[in-house]
Amino acid sequence: MQLRKLEYMVAPARARHFARAAAACSVSQRSLSAAIRRLEHELNVPIVRRGRRYEGLTPEGEVVLA
């Protein structure tokens, strides 16, 4: 696992918004979302609750964040 992937996971948790998180990471929203999906696949757990808007981290995501 790369440190950058974890940074991508932390950014939306801090910003509470995907667009602001992507801007903070200097990547597009699409790239940020794809990186988080790859991390979820690597860890085999959902990390981010998704909907029409950023809905926060899953309980598993909170554990990874801690």
matplotlib code that plots the C-alpha trace (Angstrom):
import matplotlib.pyplot as plt

x = [0.0, 1.3, 1.3, -0.3, -3.4, -3.8, -3.5, -6.3, -8.5, -7.8, -8.4, -12.2, -12.5, -10.9, -12.6, -16.0, -16.3, -14.8, -14.1, -12.2, -10.4, -9.3, -8.1, -6.1, -4.4, -3.9, -5.9, -9.2, -12.3, -12.3, -8.7, -9.3, -12.4, -10.6, -7.6, -10.0, -11.8, -8.5, -7.6, -11.0, -10.3, -6.9, -8.2, -11.3, -13.6, -15.7, -14.0, -16.2, -20.0, -21.0, -24.2, -24.9, -22.6, -19.8, -21.4, -18.4, -16.4, -17.7, -16.9, -14.1, -12.9, -12.8, -10.6, -8.2, -8.2, -7.3]
y = [0.0, 3.4, 6.4, 8.5, 6.2, 6.8, 10.6, 10.3, 8.6, 11.2, 14.2, 13.7, 13.0, 16.3, 18.4, 16.6, 17.2, 15.3, 18.4, 20.2, 17.0, 16.5, 20.1, 19.7, 16.6, 18.3, 15.7, 15.5, 14.2, 11.2, 10.4, 10.7, 8.5, 5.9, 5.8, 5.4, 2.6, 0.8, 1.1, -0.3, -3.2, -3.7, -3.8, -5.6, -3.3, -0.2, 2.9, 5.7, 5.9, 7.1, 8.8, 11.9, 13.6, 12.6, 10.9, 10.2, 7.2, 3.7, 2.2, 0.3, 3.6, 5.1, 2.2, 2.7, 6.5, 5.9]
z = [0.0, -0.9, 1.5, -1.2, -1.2, 2.5, 1.9, -0.6, 1.9, 4.6, 2.4, 2.0, 5.7, 6.5, 3.8, 4.0, 0.3, -2.7, -4.8, -2.1, -1.2, -4.8, -5.0, -1.8, -3.3, -6.7, -8.6, -10.3, -8.4, -10.8, -9.9, -6.2, -6.3, -8.4, -6.0, -3.0, -4.9, -5.5, -1.8, -0.9, -3.3, -1.8, 1.7, 0.7, 2.7, 1.8, 3.2, 2.0, 2.1, -1.3, -2.5, -4.5, -2.1, 0.2, 3.2, 5.3, 6.1, 6.9, 10.2, 8.5, 7.0, 10.5, 11.7, 8.8, 9.4, 13.1]

ax = plt.figure().add_subplot(projection="3d")
ax.plot(x, y, z, "-o")
ax.set_aspect("equal")
plt.show()
